[in-house]
Amino acid sequence: MFLRMREEIGVPMEVVNDGEVTALAGSMSLGENPVLGIALGSSQAAGYVNRDGNITGWLNELAFAPVDYRLNGPQDEWSSDCVGAQYFSQQATNRVATSAGMEFPESMGLPERLVELQKKMTAGDPLAEQVYETIGTYVGYGVAHYARFLRA
């Protein structure tokens, strides 16, 4: 779509998602390649820097790649799969935090809930630490899972 837009408009244009920027920043700061970048935000973005230090131009939407193959895992509202967005995002931190007993006002949105969780973590709240450990475990297993498919 973006290539077509570039041709039709007739101007130089490159589209790079936040995951690709994350991968490129990781590659530059580590001085290593290849690098998988994962941006954990309102959803999940991913990018890849190849062995030559270049972003690939691939569609890196790992937010919608399955990461959990249980029948009862948290499901994506569009695909009904247990995908990265359910484990590496604000949705995930909210689900884990509320499942662990952390309470937030009903009116508080996911970004504000994440900020509150971060404040609790900074303050040394043991429940917040458990939420971070759980999300960290998800990330560890998720990166290992992704690595099986992204060797280049």
C-alpha positions in Angstrom: 0.0 0.0 0.0 2.7 2.5 1.0 4.8 1.7 -2.1 1.7 2.3 -4.3 1.1 5.6 -2.4 4.7 6.7 -3.0 4.4 6.0 -6.7 1.0 7.7 -7.1 2.0 10.8 -5.1 5.4 10.9 -6.7 7.4 11.9 -3.6 10.1 10.0 -1.7 8.5 8.2 1.3 9.6 5.5 3.7 7.4 4.0 6.3 9.1 2.6 9.4 7.2 1.3 12.4 8.2 1.7 16.0 9.4 -1.9 16.1 11.9 -1.3 13.3 13.1 1.9 15.0 13.5 -0.2 18.2 15.5 -2.8 16.3 17.7 -0.2 14.6 18.4 1.6 17.9 19.3 -1.8 19.5 21.6 -2.6 16.7 23.3 0.8 16.9 23.7 0.8 20.7 24.9 -2.8 20.9 27.0 -2.7 17.7 25.6 -6.2 17.0 23.5 -7.7 14.2 21.1 -9.3 13.6 18.7 -7.7 16.1 15.0 -8.3 16.8 13.3 -5.1 18.2 10.1 -5.3 20.1 8.2 -2.2 21.2 5.8 -2.8 24.0 3.1 -0.1 24.0 -0.6 0.1 23.4 -0.1 -3.0 21.3 3.1 -4.7 20.2 5.4 -3.7 17.3 8.4 -5.5 16.0 11.2 -4.9 13.7 14.3 -6.7 12.5 17.8 -5.6 11.6 19.5 -8.2 9.4 23.2 -9.3 9.6 24.2 -6.4 7.4 22.7 -3.8 9.8 19.7 -2.9 7.7 16.0 -2.9 8.5 14.3 -5.3 6.2 11.2 -3.6 5.0 9.2 -6.6 6.0 5.8 -6.3 7.6 6.8 -7.1 11.2 3.4 -7.3 12.9 4.3 -9.7 15.6 1.4 -8.3 17.6 -0.8 -10.7 15.7 1.5 -13.7 15.6 0.4 -16.5 17.9 2.6 -16.9 21.1 0.3 -19.0 23.2 -1.2 -22.2 22.0 -3.4 -23.0 25.0 -7.1 -23.3 24.3 -8.0 -21.0 27.2 -5.3 -18.2 26.8 -6.3 -14.6 26.4 -7.6 -14.1 22.9 -7.3 -11.3 20.4 -10.7 -9.7 19.8 -10.2 -9.8 16.0 -8.6 -13.2 15.3 -9.5 -15.2 18.4 -5.8 -16.3 18.6 -3.5 -15.9 21.6 -1.2 -13.3 20.1 1.7 -11.1 21.1 -0.5 -8.1 21.7 -2.2 -10.0 24.5 1.2 -10.6 26.2 3.5 -7.6 25.4 1.4 -4.5 25.8 -0.7 -2.3 28.0 -3.5 -4.8 27.6 -1.2 -7.5 29.1 0.0 -5.4 32.0 -3.6 -4.5 32.8 -4.8 -8.1 32.6 -2.0 -9.4 34.7 -2.3 -6.6 37.3 -6.0 -6.9 37.8 -5.8 -10.7 37.8 -3.2 -10.4 40.6 -5.6 -8.2 42.6 -4.4 -4.7 41.7 -7.3 -2.3 41.6 -7.8 0.7 39.3 -10.8 3.1 38.9 -13.2 1.9 36.2 -12.8 5.2 34.4 -9.0 4.9 34.2 -7.7 4.0 30.7 -5.0 1.5 29.9 -2.2 4.1 29.4 -3.0 5.7 32.8 -3.2 2.2 34.4 0.3 1.4 33.1 1.6 4.7 34.5 0.1 3.8 37.9 1.7 0.4 37.7 5.0 2.0 37.0 4.6 4.4 39.9 3.8 1.4 42.2 6.9 -0.4 40.9 9.1 2.6 41.6 7.7 2.7 45.1 8.6 -0.9 45.7 5.1 -2.4 45.7 5.5 -6.2 45.9 2.4 -6.8 43.7 3.8 -4.5 41.0 7.0 -6.4 41.1 5.1 -9.7 40.5 3.4 -8.1 37.5 6.7 -7.0 36.1 8.2 -10.5 36.7 5.2 -12.1 34.9 5.5 -9.7 31.9 9.2 -10.3 31.9 8.6 -14.1 31.8 6.3 -13.6 28.8 8.9 -11.5 27.0 11.6 -14.1 27.7 9.6 -17.0 26.3 8.2 -14.8 23.5 11.6 -13.7 22.3 12.8 -17.3 22.3 9.7 -18.3 20.3 10.2 -15.5 17.8 13.9 -16.4 17.4 12.9 -19.8 16.0 11.4 -18.1 13.0 13.7 -15.1 12.5 17.1 -16.5 12.0 18.8 -14.8 9.1 
